[in-house]
Amino acid sequence: MPVLSRFALCLLAAWSLAACSVVDRVTPYKLDVQQGNVVTQEMVTKLKPGMNKSQVRFIMGTPLIVDAFHADRWDYVYRYQKAGTLTEERRVTLTFDGDTLKQVSGDVVAAPAGQEAKLPVPPENKPAPAAEEKGFFGKMLEKVGL
């Protein structure tokens, strides 16, 4: 039995030394982390001074930070970390005067003052389809005779 324990002890020591060299090459997996509001140049280009808060929220989404002490300031922050390394960071600050947009500042540049922003039509303002348009199920019911 002493020969077997001596062999096991040598095997354990050899395995421990081999594991030490492997530990140096093994690194922990780091997740890609995306935080905040995604802000693109296209979104900021659609903004123009004079818009109300609901129009701005329709374009930009709900702000990440609404300061309780400065109700007329919205901050949009976006950070992207790939494998633990910060690869992209954007900050946009919108300042309001009452309910109207006054100023856009931050990493992404706003549209020039002379450029007209084209807002998409919100779903509640789209015109209703004409009465003679029947749609798929209406046509199927018509073919069946109902």
Secondary structure, 3 states (H helix, E strand, C coil): CHHHHHHHHHHHHHHHHHHHHHHHHCCCCCCCEEEECCCCHHHHHCCCCCCEHHHHHHHHCCCCEECCCCCCEEEEEEEEEECCEEEEEEEEEEEEECCEEEEEEECCCCCCCCCCCCCCCCHHHCCCCCCCCCHHHHHHHHHHCC
